[in-house]
Amino acid sequence: MLETEVASLRDFLLKRNDYIPQLSVDCVVFSCHEKQLKVLLVQPKGMEAWALPGGFVSQNEDIESAAQETLKERTGLTEVRLDLFQVFGKASRNTQDSMRAYFLLQGIAGHEFEWLMKRFVTVGYYALVNFLEVRPTPSVLANSCTWFDISRLPLLAFDHSEIIRSALDSLRKNLDSKLLSPDLLPALFTMNELQVLYETALGTPLRRNNFQRRILGLDLLERTDKRYTGGAHKAPYLYRLKEKR
């Protein structure tokens, strides 16, 4: 690690007096792209394992504001709907060994930052975002920030595999409120396009008739007079979200 990078890392960590001790946030950022459900991960410098975008909470900062700031720094997105899905605070939650190994790789004595060697409670948030609007950006602590297919995740640090599984369960239980959003859907879309989005998030195929019946039963869509004309078969109707949902 370059001397300037070590100095930047020290400056970042020396803000510890402004952080709430032993509290962190972790953000599970999902997106659907090319029929794959993806999750955004970062790779800390000098480590083989990957991790979720996360951060600390300042004394005068709301916990959700800290999560929003983390999301903004890693994706470039603002005002994204974040859902708190679980607090991870098991007594056995161990991050100390990984942190000591991390500092050793950076050439930094771990005793300088003993506050990071203690047990942390982390608050988990998740979001479903538009893939094309995200600009993955690593922090000063990381080499890389990129998307991974949820079914082909790399080696993960800490208990982040458990956090991702829990976030995925929450996402799938709340798909209607997450997917039926103007932030994710175009102004006009076909029922098949919507079904593909659901199947991608669920990781399983759905029966066409059952899906259409259930979605229309939510009374959140309205069918337009227009039809999609891009295919050779009978043109399907185009739908849009109702203005007052």
N, C-alpha and C positions, 0 to 999 in steps of 0.2 A: 504494500500500500504506500502511495506517495506521501511524503511528509506533509504536503498541503492538505491532503485528504484526511490524514490523521488529525491535523489541527482542526479541520472542519467538523470532524466527528466529535472531538473533545468539546468544541464550542457548543455543539448541539446538545450533548449530554450534560454539560455543566449547567443547563437551565433547570436542573432537577429541583432546585428550591422553589420553582414555580409550578411544579407538578404535584398532583395528589399522589401520595406515596402508594405504591403497589396496586395502582389501578391503570388499566389500559383499555383501548377499544380495538376491535378487529372487524374489518369490513369484508363481507363476502359479496363480491360484485359478479353477478351473472349476466350473460347475454346469449341470445339465440342467433346463430349465424351459419348459413349453409347447412341447415338441418342438424346442427350440433349445438348442444348446450355447453357454454364455455364459462370458465371462472378465471378471474384476473389474479395473478400471483406475482410476487416479487422475489428476487434472489439476493439475499444479503451478501455483501462483498466477502469473498473468501470462504463462503459456505457452499456445500454441494446441494443442501436441501433448499427448498423453496418455502415461502411463507405468504400468509395473507397480508394485504395492506393494513397497517395498524399504526397506532400512535398512543401518546399519553394525553392526560387531561389536565389542563392548567387549573389553578386554584379558583380563578374567577371565570371559568368557562363551563357552559352546560356540557354534559356528556355527549348529547346528540350533536352539539356544535363541533365538538372535537372529531366526531365520526364524519360529519359533513366536510370538515376541513381536510381530513385524510383522503376522503373520496375525491375532493376537488384537486388535491395535489397529485394524485395518482392517475386521474382520468381527464382532468380539465373540465368536468361537468359541475354545474352549480344547480342548486335547488332540486336535487334528486330526492325522490321519496325513499327514505330509509326506514326499514322496519326492525325494531328491536326484537330478536327472537329468543335469546337465552343469555343468561349470565353464567360464565364458566369459572367456578370457584372451589373446585374440589381441593381438599387438603393435600391430596397427592399430586396436584398439578405442579409439575416440575419444569422450570425453564432455566434453572441455575447452571446446570452442566453445559447446556448449549451456549449460554451467554459467556461463560468462562472460556469455552473453546473459541468463540467468536472473537473475544478481545485478544486472546493469545495469537490468533491469526493476524490481527491488525497491529500487533506489536505494542499493545496497550496493557498496562498492569491492571488486572481486574479490581484490585483494592481501591483504585481511584473512583470506581463507580459501584460501591457496595450496594447502593440502593437498587441496582438492577439485578443483584444476585438473590434477592428475596422473592418469596412467592407472590405472584401477581394474580389478581382477579381481573378477568377481562369481560367486557360487555360486547356481545356479538350483534352486529347489524347486518342486514342483507339488502341488496337492491337489484332490480332487473333493469338494465339499461340498453339503449340503442347502440349496437356494436359499431356502427359507422360514425357515431358522434364521439367515440372515446379516443383520447390520445394517451396511450399508456406511457407513464413517465416515472422512472425510478427516483427514489430519494437519495440523499447523500449517503445513506447507509447501504444502498443496494447497487448491484451491477446492472440489473435488468428488471423490466416490468412487462409482462406479456400474458396473452390468453392461453389457456389450456382446455382441451376437450375434457369434460367432466368425467368421462369414462377412461381417460388416459392421463391421469395426474402423475406428476413426478414425485420423487421423495419429498415429503413434507416435514417441516420443522415442528417442534413442540407437539401440541395436541390439535394441530390445525386440520388434520383429516377428520377428526371428530366434530370440529366446528363446522366444516363444510357439509358433512352429512346432516347435521342438525339444521343448518340453513336450508339445505335442499328439501328436507321434509317440510319446513315451514313454507317455502316457496310453492311446493306442489299442493299444499292445503289451501293456498290463497291465490290460485292461478287466475281466477276470474277478475279479481281486483287488480292484479299485477299486469296481466296481458291485455285486458280490455282498457287500454290507456292510450290517449292521443300521443303520448311520448314514444310509444312503440309501434303503433299502427299507422299506416298511411291514411290519408283522408278517405279514400275509397279502397275497398279490398273485397276479394271473393271469399266465400265460405271455406273453400278449399285452402286458401292461403292462411286463414285463421286456424283451420284444423292442423295444418303443418306446424304452425307455431306452438300449438298445444302439445302435439305429439313430440316435438323437439324438447320442450320443457319437461314432459312426463317421461320421455324415453321409451315410449310404447305406442303402437298403432291404435287408432280408435275407429269404431264403426261409424261410417259416414252418416247414416240416418239418425243414429242415436245421438251423435255429437250435434248435428244440426238442430234436432228437437230440443236438446237441453240448452244450447246456447240461445236459441230464440225464446225459450221459456224464461230466460233471465230478463227479458224486456229491456235490453241495453242497446240493441242494434235496430236500425231501420233500413229496409230494403229500398234502394233507389230505382228509378225508371231506367237507369243505364245498365248496359251489359258489358262484360269484358269481351273484347273482340280480338284478343291476341292468339287464340287457339283455333284449331281446325274443327273442333267439335262444337256442339251446341253451346252458345255463349252463356255462361253463368251470370246470375245477377251480381251486381256490386252492392256492397253494404257500407254503412258508415255508423259511427257511434252517435247515439242520441245526444243532443246538446245538454240536456238535463238528465244525468245518469244517477 
